Structures are given as C-alpha cells and as structure tokens.
Amino acid sequence: MVEIQGRVEQIVYKNDENGYTVAKIKYNKELISVVGYMPF
C-alpha cells in the first residue's frame, strides 16, 4: 500500500453511507486523483 500526504483540493464524489470517496489532492505541486474509504 502506498501512503502519501497532501491537501484535498476537490471532492469529486462521496458516498455518505460508507465513506467511499473520489478526491483530488495536491501533492508535490501536482493534482492527483485518490480513491478509497475516507472517514472525514
């Protein structure tokens, strides 16, 4: 598993029932799409 840290720039999709999220984060001056279960 890869772990990165960055700042969430945009929430593309979020399922409120289970926390599954598609988001874009800023990492090393690039926007990267991330997916998974994010409890926030």
Residue pairs with C-beta under 8 A, 6 or more apart in sequence:
4 25
4 27
4 32
5 27
6 25
6 26
6 27
6 32
7 25
7 26
8 23
8 24
8 25
9 23
9 24
9 25
9 26
9 31
10 23
10 24
11 21
11 22
11 23
12 22
12 23
12 24
12 33
13 20
13 21
13 22
14 20
14 21
14 22
15 21
18 37
19 37
19 38
19 39
20 35
20 36
20 37
20 38
21 34
21 35
21 36
21 37
21 38
22 33
22 34
22 35
23 33
23 34
23 35
23 38
24 31
24 32
24 33
24 34
25 31
25 32
25 34
26 32
